[in-house]
Amino acid sequence: MGKTTLTSCLATILARNGINVLAVDEDPQMNLPNALGVGFEAASRIVPLNRHADYIEEKTGIRPGRSGWGACSS
């Protein structure tokens, strides 16, 4: 418990100290943008990676939804 809160605190502290941070939310509820202070409107425009089938296929060679190693059903 508290993983999102801890992640947002660490990301904020590191960024304030000049460290480049990439905060990735693996939680299906996608609360990390809110915890980082991203407004509702901006957060609602964030599209989960699993919704970018073309990008996934370009990087992995496998199209989501197709059978095969690494394929996922979406």
C-alpha positions as CSV (number, residue, x, y, z in Angstrom):
1,M,0.0,0.0,0.0
2,G,1.1,3.5,-0.7
3,K,3.1,2.7,-3.8
4,T,1.7,5.5,-5.9
5,T,2.2,8.0,-3.1
6,L,5.8,6.9,-2.5
7,T,6.5,6.9,-6.3
8,S,5.1,10.4,-6.7
9,C,7.1,11.7,-3.7
10,L,10.3,10.2,-4.9
11,A,9.8,11.5,-8.5
12,T,9.0,15.0,-7.2
13,I,12.0,15.1,-4.9
14,L,14.4,13.8,-7.6
15,A,13.0,16.2,-10.2
16,R,13.4,19.1,-7.9
17,N,17.0,18.2,-7.4
18,G,17.6,18.3,-11.2
19,I,17.4,14.6,-11.9
20,N,15.4,13.7,-15.1
21,V,12.6,11.4,-14.0
22,L,10.3,9.1,-16.0
23,A,7.3,8.1,-13.8
24,V,5.5,5.2,-15.2
25,D,2.1,4.1,-13.8
26,E,1.5,0.4,-14.1
27,D,-1.7,0.5,-12.0
28,P,-4.9,0.1,-14.1
29,Q,-6.5,2.9,-12.0
30,M,-3.8,5.4,-13.3
31,N,-3.7,7.6,-10.2
32,L,0.0,8.6,-10.6
33,P,-0.7,11.7,-12.8
34,N,-3.1,13.0,-10.1
35,A,-0.6,12.3,-7.3
36,L,2.1,14.2,-9.3
37,G,-0.3,17.2,-9.6
38,V,-1.2,16.8,-13.3
39,G,-4.6,18.3,-13.8
40,F,-7.6,16.2,-14.6
41,E,-7.9,17.5,-18.2
42,A,-4.2,16.7,-19.0
43,A,-4.3,13.4,-17.2
44,S,-7.4,12.3,-19.2
45,R,-5.3,12.8,-22.4
46,I,-2.8,10.2,-21.3
47,V,-3.3,7.1,-23.3
48,P,-2.1,3.7,-21.8
49,L,0.8,2.1,-23.8
50,N,-1.3,-1.0,-24.4
51,R,-3.7,1.2,-26.5
52,H,-0.8,2.0,-29.0
53,A,-0.8,-1.3,-31.0
54,D,1.2,0.2,-33.9
55,Y,4.0,1.4,-31.5
56,I,4.1,-1.9,-29.7
57,E,4.4,-3.8,-33.0
58,E,7.1,-1.4,-34.2
59,K,9.2,-1.9,-31.1
60,T,8.5,-5.6,-30.5
61,G,7.5,-7.1,-33.8
62,I,4.4,-8.5,-32.3
63,R,0.9,-7.0,-32.7
64,P,-1.1,-7.0,-29.4
65,G,-4.1,-9.4,-29.7
66,R,-2.3,-11.8,-32.0
67,S,-1.1,-15.2,-30.7
68,G,2.5,-15.7,-30.2
69,W,5.3,-15.0,-27.7
70,G,4.7,-11.7,-25.9
71,A,1.3,-11.1,-27.4
72,C,-1.4,-9.8,-25.1
73,S,-5.2,-9.9,-25.5
74,S,-6.6,-6.4,-25.5
